[in-house]
Amino acid sequence: MGLLVVATFVAVAEIGAKRVAPGRDDAGGRYEAIVGKLGDIARTPAVWAVSFVGITVLVGGSILLGVGSFGIPEGLAGTLVTVAYLTVGLLLVGFVFLGAYFATRSRGLGNAHGVAAGTLATGAAFLVLVTVQLLVGVVG
């Protein structure tokens, strides 16, 4: 089964030609315009700065409200700390996945290869976390 997976991966990597649907030109139409505009927005440093400040305020505010004595009900305080943990966890998972994805894409491979590499890296990181949890007990 492992050899079959490797052979499939190699065959897909060799195909690699960019295909265009019949009856469509290379312009791409509305989809390409939307993707291009979103790409331009994502490459703007101001967007990254505002996102960083927003995420930092969200996580920091959740922790401060969750552990501080601000008259918040106990159930809500625990929920705020959980939201902060989930936000940090999602950022780490996104970092691992997107790092592997873009590293694969920058080497000339396609979207499917990038998604496969990102999934593999995220799964490997999760397995390492589970192993460390079973051996040492870091979480909880």
Secondary structure, 3 states (H helix, E strand, C coil): CHHHHHHHHHHHHHHCCCCCCCCCCCCCCHHHHHHHHHHHHHCCHHHHHHHHHHHHHHHHHHHHHHHCCCCCCHHHHHHHHHHHHHHHHHHHHHHHHHHHHHHHHHCCCCHHHHHHHHHHHHHHHHHHHHHHHHHCCCCC
